[in-house]
Amino acid sequence: MAKDNKSMSETQLVVFDLASENYGVDISSVREIMRMQNITRVPGALSYVEGVINLRGKVLPVLDLRKRLSLTVAAQTKDSRVVVVDIAAGEVGVIVDAVSEVLRIPDSSVEPPSSMITQANSDYLMGIAKLTDRLIILLDLNKLLSTGMDGASLAALIKDDSILAEKEPELAAAAAS
C-alpha cells in the first residue's frame, strides 16, 4: 500500500547555527538573509540589541541571538549572517553564526521540549526536531524576542526611527558601501 504524502503534515524551516548547535525557525517568519554589515550602536538599548542598520531606507534593529539566549558571545566570522524576521512588533534582524539550510521536516519528528530542560520563561522553545543525524532546536522568535523584555521599547526602536535622526546620513553611507 502506497503512502499518501499529502496526508503527512510538515514544516519548512530555516536552519542556522549558534554556538555549535542547530536551531530552526519557521520559514514564513523569515524575510531575508543578509551578510553582516556595519551596525550603528544605540545608547541605552537592551544588552542584546546590537544596534540598527539601514535596510533599503528603513531603520532595522539588529539583535544578537547568542546574547538573547544567554550563550557565550563569540566574534563574528565570514559565515555570520543577519536573518531578517517578521515578529509582532515589526521586522528585526537577528545575528546568527551561520545559516546552513532550508529544510522540510515532518511534524511527527518534532517532540515537545522536556520539562527537565526548560524553565518557566522558556515558552519560546517550540520543540526538538529529531533527524537521523542531528537534533534541531525549534524557536518561536516572536515569543523569544518579546519575552523578558520591554516590548514597548522594541516597538519604539522598530517603528520610530526619529531616535536616530542624527545618525541617518551615517546609516545611508554604511548601506551604500
N, C-alpha and C positions, 0 to 999 in steps of 0.2 A: 504494500500500500504506500503510495507516494505521499510525502509530507506536503501540506499546504503552507507554503512560506508566508502567504498573506495573513494567515491567522496568527502568526508569531509576531508579537509586538517588539519593536526595537527602538533604540535611541541612538541618535547620531551625536557624537562628542568631538570637541576639540581637546586633544590630549597635550599636556605640557608638563615640563619638568620643573620641580622645585626641590632643592636640597636632596638630589638623587632619588626622589620619589616621583611617581606618575600621578597626575591629577587630571580630572576631566570635568568639563562644563558643557552643558547643552549647547549645541551649535547655534540654536536660534537666538541666543543672547549675545553671540559674538558678531560684531560689526566689521572688524578688520584686524589684521595682524601687521604690526609695523616694526621696522628695525628701531633700535634705540636712537634717540636724538637728544639734543640739549634740552634740559628741563630747567625751567625758571623756578627757583625756590620761593615759597610764600611764607613770610614770617608769621609765627603763631599758629601754623597749621598743625593738625594732628600728627603724632610721631610717625605714622606710616604713610602720610601724604608726602610724596617726594616733591611735588610742585605742580606746575602746569606747563602745557605745550600749546602751540598754535597749530591746530589741525584744520587746514584749509579755511583760515579766517575765524575759527571758533576756538575759544579758550577751553582746553580739556584738562581736568585734574588727572594726575597720574599717581597711583598708589603702589607701594611696594608690597606685594603679596607675601613675601618672606616675613616682613615686619608684622603684617596684619595677622599672620598665623603663628607668630612668636617663634619662628625658625631662626637659625643662625644667619646673620646677614653676611652676604658674600659679595665680592667685587663683580661687577657686570662684565660679561665677555662678549665676543663677537656673535655668540648664539643667543644672547639675551634679546627679548622682544617685549614690546608693549602690545598687549591684547586689548583692543577697544571693545568694551561690552556695554550693553544697554541694561541698566538697572532702574528701579522705580524712581530714584532721584534724578536720573538722566544718564548721559553717556560718561563713562570714565575709562581711563587707561589703567591697566594693571601690569606691573613688571613681573615677568617670569624668566626663569633661567633659559628655557628653550621651548619652542613649540615643536612637538615631534610628529603629530599626525592627526588626521580626521578619521574617526573610527565609528563603525556601526556595531552596537552590541545588543544582543537580545536582552530584553528586560528580565528574563529568567536567570541571567547570570549576575544580577545585582542583588546583594544581600544588605539588609539594613546594618548600620554600624552597631557594634556590640555596646551594650550599656557599660561594660567594663572599661572601654577605651574612650567613651565620650563623657563630657561634662554637661552640666545644666545649660550652659551657654553655647553649646556646640550644635545647635539645630541647623546650622549651615551644612553639616555633613549629610548628604542625601543617601549615601550608601557606599559599598565597595563592590566594584565590578571584578569578577573572577574570570580571568582569561587563562589560557593554557599555560603561558609562561610568566605571567605577572598579575599584580593587582593594581587597580586604578581607583584612587580615592575620588569620589564624585562630590563636587561642591555646588551649592546654591549660592552664587555670587551675590544675588540680591540680599539674602539673609546675612552672608558673611560681611558684606560691606556696609550693612546698616545695623548690625548687632554690636552693642557695646560701644557705640559712638554717638555723637550728636548729629543725628540725621539732618537737622536744620542747617548745621554748619556745612555739611557736604552739599546739601541742596543749594545753599548760597554760593558755594565755591563753583558749582556746576553752572548755575543759571545766571549769576550776577557777575559778569566779567568786568564790572566797573571797578572792582577792588584791584584790578591790575591795569588801570588806565595808563599809569606812568610807564608800565613795562611793555605796552603794546608794540612800540617800534622795535624793541629788542626781540620780542617774540616773532614778529613778522620777519626780521632779518634771520633769525635762527631757522624758521620754517623754510625760508628761501634757499638756505645753504644746504 
